[in-house]
Every structure is written in C-alpha cells, then in structure tokens.
Amino acid sequence: MVSPDQDIKAIKIKLMFFGSLSESMGQREIEVVLSKGTKISQLMNRFQLSDFVKSGVKVAINGEITDNYEQLIEDSSEVAFLPPFSGG
C-alpha cells in the first residue's frame, strides 16, 4: 500500500521579493509549483536569481536566513529574497 505522501510529486511555495528586487522582478509575491525535491539553488537558477544572491541578496526560508543553497524546499514554504539592508 502506498502512503499519501509518496504520491506527491509537486509542491507549491510562495516566492517573495523585497526592496528594489521586487521592482526588478516586476512583482512582490508569486506562488510557484515545483517538483518535490527542488533545491534552493535550482529555484535560483529557474528565476535567474543567482547573480542577485552573489551580489549580496539573502535567501530566507520560512523566516530563517540560509546560505545552504542545496537545502530542499518543502511544500508550503515561503522563500524570500532580501536585498542588502543599509541603516543608521
């Protein structure tokens, strides 16, 4: 007998862009369907975000900043791309 989890081949996530990155992408938030087992690095490649990350954009999964781009993205995750912050 196959468990319900084994039938899932796709996941849905929320992709969010902040600051000037949302202007560059033309939107602030989108829902994306991915294959189960997709890594952050694969998501960055699909949306051509690798150069942004190399220039200082941070990646957060469900509110936790990560630099482990080989991390698998789970169903219903929120993946945010955060530009470098300056403050004072």
ROSE-4610 file (N, C-alpha, C; in Angstrom, 1 decimal, always signed):
// ROSE-4610
residu = [M/M/M/V/V/V/S/S/S/P/P/P/D/D/D/Q/Q/Q/D/D/D/I/I/I/K/K/K/A/A/A/I/I/I/K/K/K/I/I/I/K/K/K/L/L/L/M/M/M/F/F/F/F/F/F/G/G/G/S/S/S/L/L/L/S/S/S/E/E/E/S/S/S/M/M/M/G/G/G/Q/Q/Q/R/R/R/E/E/E/I/I/I/E/E/E/V/V/V/V/V/V/L/L/L/S/S/S/K/K/K/G/G/G/T/T/T/K/K/K/I/I/I/S/S/S/Q/Q/Q/L/L/L/M/M/M/N/N/N/R/R/R/F/F/F/Q/Q/Q/L/L/L/S/S/S/D/D/D/F/F/F/V/V/V/K/K/K/S/S/S/G/G/G/V/V/V/K/K/K/V/V/V/A/A/A/I/I/I/N/N/N/G/G/G/E/E/E/I/I/I/T/T/T/D/D/D/N/N/N/Y/Y/Y/E/E/E/Q/Q/Q/L/L/L/I/I/I/E/E/E/D/D/D/S/S/S/S/S/S/E/E/E/V/V/V/A/A/A/F/F/F/L/L/L/P/P/P/P/P/P/F/F/F/S/S/S/G/G/G/G/G/G]
num = [1/1/1/2/2/2/3/3/3/4/4/4/5/5/5/6/6/6/7/7/7/8/8/8/9/9/9/10/10/10/11/11/11/12/12/12/13/13/13/14/14/14/15/15/15/16/16/16/17/17/17/18/18/18/19/19/19/20/20/20/21/21/21/22/22/22/23/23/23/24/24/24/25/25/25/26/26/26/27/27/27/28/28/28/29/29/29/30/30/30/31/31/31/32/32/32/33/33/33/34/34/34/35/35/35/36/36/36/37/37/37/38/38/38/39/39/39/40/40/40/41/41/41/42/42/42/43/43/43/44/44/44/45/45/45/46/46/46/47/47/47/48/48/48/49/49/49/50/50/50/51/51/51/52/52/52/53/53/53/54/54/54/55/55/55/56/56/56/57/57/57/58/58/58/59/59/59/60/60/60/61/61/61/62/62/62/63/63/63/64/64/64/65/65/65/66/66/66/67/67/67/68/68/68/69/69/69/70/70/70/71/71/71/72/72/72/73/73/73/74/74/74/75/75/75/76/76/76/77/77/77/78/78/78/79/79/79/80/80/80/81/81/81/82/82/82/83/83/83/84/84/84/85/85/85/86/86/86/87/87/87/88/88/88]
x = [+0.8/+0.0/+0.9/+0.5/+1.3/+0.7/+1.6/+1.1/+0.8/-0.1/-0.4/+0.8/+1.8/+3.0/+3.8/+3.8/+4.6/+3.9/+2.7/+2.0/+2.3/+2.8/+3.0/+4.3/+4.2/+5.3/+5.6/+4.6/+4.8/+4.5/+5.1/+4.9/+4.5/+3.9/+3.6/+4.2/+4.9/+5.5/+5.2/+5.5/+5.3/+6.7/+6.9/+8.2/+8.0/+8.8/+8.7/+9.9/+9.8/+10.9/+10.7/+11.8/+11.7/+12.6/+12.2/+13.0/+13.1/+14.3/+14.5/+14.4/+14.6/+14.4/+13.0/+12.0/+10.6/+10.4/+11.0/+10.9/+11.6/+12.8/+13.5/+12.7/+12.0/+11.2/+9.8/+9.4/+8.1/+6.9/+7.2/+6.2/+6.8/+6.0/+6.5/+6.3/+5.3/+5.0/+4.3/+4.8/+4.1/+4.1/+3.1/+3.0/+3.6/+4.4/+5.2/+5.0/+4.7/+4.7/+6.0/+6.6/+7.9/+7.8/+8.8/+8.9/+9.3/+8.8/+9.2/+10.7/+11.5/+12.9/+13.7/+13.1/+13.8/+14.6/+15.8/+16.8/+16.7/+17.1/+17.1/+17.9/+19.1/+19.9/+19.2/+18.3/+17.6/+16.5/+15.9/+14.9/+15.6/+16.8/+17.5/+17.9/+18.3/+18.6/+17.3/+16.2/+15.0/+14.5/+14.7/+14.2/+15.4/+16.5/+17.7/+18.1/+18.2/+18.4/+19.8/+20.6/+22.0/+22.9/+22.8/+23.7/+23.3/+22.0/+21.5/+22.0/+22.0/+22.5/+24.0/+24.7/+26.2/+26.5/+25.6/+25.8/+25.3/+24.9/+24.5/+23.1/+22.2/+20.8/+20.8/+20.1/+20.0/+18.7/+18.8/+17.6/+17.1/+15.8/+15.2/+14.1/+14.1/+13.1/+12.3/+11.0/+10.1/+10.6/+11.2/+11.7/+13.1/+13.8/+15.1/+16.1/+17.0/+18.0/+19.0/+19.3/+20.1/+21.1/+22.3/+23.2/+23.5/+22.6/+22.7/+21.8/+22.3/+21.5/+21.2/+21.8/+21.4/+20.3/+19.8/+18.6/+17.4/+16.7/+15.4/+14.3/+13.5/+12.4/+11.1/+10.5/+9.4/+8.1/+7.0/+5.7/+5.2/+4.6/+4.0/+5.0/+6.3/+7.3/+7.2/+7.7/+7.8/+9.3/+9.7/+11.1/+11.2/+12.0/+12.1/+13.5/+13.6/+14.9/+15.0/+15.9/+16.1/+17.3/+17.1/+18.3/+19.1/+20.4/+21.2/+20.5/+20.6/+20.0/+21.1/+20.7/+21.6/+20.8/+21.4/+20.7/+21.5/+20.9/+21.6/+20.8]
y = [-1.2/+0.0/+1.2/+2.2/+3.5/+4.5/+5.2/+6.2/+7.5/+8.3/+9.6/+10.4/+10.5/+11.3/+10.9/+9.6/+9.1/+9.4/+9.8/+10.2/+11.6/+12.4/+13.9/+14.0/+14.6/+14.8/+16.3/+17.1/+18.6/+19.3/+20.4/+21.2/+22.6/+23.4/+24.8/+25.6/+26.7/+27.6/+29.0/+29.9/+31.3/+31.9/+32.6/+33.3/+34.8/+35.4/+36.8/+37.6/+38.8/+39.7/+41.0/+41.5/+42.8/+43.9/+45.1/+46.2/+46.4/+46.8/+47.0/+45.7/+44.6/+43.3/+43.1/+43.5/+43.4/+44.2/+45.4/+46.2/+45.5/+44.9/+44.2/+43.0/+42.3/+41.1/+41.5/+42.7/+43.1/+42.7/+42.1/+41.7/+41.4/+41.5/+41.3/+39.8/+39.1/+37.8/+37.0/+35.7/+34.8/+33.4/+32.6/+31.2/+30.4/+29.5/+28.7/+27.2/+26.4/+25.0/+24.4/+23.6/+23.0/+21.5/+20.8/+19.3/+19.1/+18.1/+17.7/+17.3/+17.8/+17.6/+18.7/+19.8/+21.0/+21.7/+22.0/+22.7/+24.2/+25.0/+26.4/+26.9/+26.2/+26.6/+26.4/+25.3/+25.1/+26.2/+26.6/+27.7/+29.0/+29.3/+30.5/+30.5/+29.3/+29.2/+29.4/+28.8/+28.9/+30.3/+31.2/+32.5/+33.5/+33.0/+33.8/+34.8/+34.2/+35.0/+34.8/+33.9/+33.6/+34.8/+35.7/+36.9/+37.8/+37.9/+38.8/+38.3/+37.0/+36.4/+36.6/+36.4/+36.7/+38.1/+39.0/+40.5/+40.9/+39.9/+40.3/+40.0/+39.6/+39.3/+38.1/+38.1/+37.0/+36.2/+34.9/+34.0/+33.5/+33.6/+33.2/+32.2/+31.1/+30.1/+30.1/+30.4/+30.5/+31.4/+32.5/+33.5/+33.2/+32.2/+31.9/+32.1/+33.0/+33.2/+32.0/+31.6/+30.5/+30.8/+30.1/+30.2/+28.8/+27.8/+26.4/+26.3/+26.6/+26.6/+25.2/+24.2/+22.8/+22.2/+23.1/+22.7/+22.4/+21.4/+21.1/+22.0/+22.4/+23.3/+22.4/+22.6/+21.8/+22.5/+21.7/+22.1/+23.2/+24.2/+25.4/+26.3/+26.2/+27.1/+28.5/+29.5/+30.9/+31.1/+31.4/+31.7/+33.1/+33.9/+35.3/+35.7/+36.6/+37.1/+38.6/+38.8/+40.1/+40.8/+42.0/+42.8/+43.2/+43.6/+44.0/+45.3/+45.3/+46.4/+47.4/+48.7/+49.7/+50.4/+50.9/+51.6/+52.5/+53.1/+54.1/+54.5]
z = [+0.0/+0.0/+0.0/-0.8/-0.9/+0.0/+0.8/+1.7/+0.9/+1.3/+0.6/+0.3/+1.2/+1.0/-0.2/-0.5/-1.6/-3.0/-3.0/-4.3/-4.7/-3.7/-4.0/-4.8/-6.0/-6.9/-7.1/-6.7/-6.8/-5.5/-5.3/-4.1/-4.6/-3.7/-4.0/-2.9/-3.4/-2.4/-2.7/-1.8/-2.0/-2.2/-3.3/-3.6/-3.4/-2.5/-2.2/-2.5/-3.0/-3.3/-2.6/-2.1/-1.3/-1.9/-1.5/-1.9/-3.4/-3.9/-5.3/-6.1/-5.5/-6.2/-6.6/-5.9/-6.3/-7.6/-7.7/-8.9/-10.1/-9.8/-10.9/-11.4/-10.5/-10.9/-11.4/-11.2/-11.6/-10.8/-9.6/-8.7/-7.3/-6.3/-5.0/-4.5/-5.0/-4.4/-5.5/-5.6/-6.6/-5.9/-6.4/-6.0/-7.1/-6.7/-7.7/-7.4/-8.4/-8.3/-8.7/-7.8/-8.1/-8.0/-8.5/-8.3/-6.9/-6.3/-5.0/-5.1/-4.1/-4.1/-4.8/-5.1/-5.6/-4.6/-4.9/-4.0/-4.3/-3.3/-3.4/-4.6/-4.8/-6.0/-7.3/-7.4/-8.6/-8.8/-7.7/-7.7/-8.2/-7.7/-8.0/-9.5/-10.1/-11.5/-12.3/-11.9/-12.7/-12.9/-11.8/-11.8/-12.0/-12.4/-12.7/-11.6/-10.4/-9.2/-8.7/-9.3/-8.7/-8.7/-9.7/-9.7/-8.6/-8.3/-7.2/-5.9/-5.7/-4.4/-4.3/-5.4/-5.4/-5.1/-5.4/-5.1/-3.7/-2.9/-1.5/-1.1/-2.1/-1.7/-0.8/+0.2/+1.2/+0.8/+1.2/+1.0/+2.3/+2.5/+3.8/+3.4/+4.2/+4.1/+5.4/+5.2/+6.4/+7.5/+7.1/+8.0/+8.5/+8.1/+8.5/+7.4/+7.6/+6.5/+6.4/+5.2/+5.0/+3.9/+3.9/+2.8/+2.3/+2.8/+2.3/+1.1/-0.1/-1.3/-1.8/-1.2/-1.5/-0.7/+0.2/+1.0/+0.2/+0.5/-0.2/+0.3/-0.7/-0.3/-0.1/+1.1/+1.5/+1.0/+0.9/+0.5/+1.4/+0.8/+1.5/+2.2/+1.7/+2.3/+1.7/+2.4/+1.9/+1.7/+0.5/+0.1/-0.2/+0.6/+0.4/-0.1/-1.0/-1.4/-0.9/-0.1/+0.7/+0.2/-0.3/-0.7/+0.5/+0.3/+1.4/+2.1/+3.4/+4.1/+4.5/+4.4/+5.0/+6.0/+7.0/+8.0/+8.8/+9.7/+10.6/+11.7]
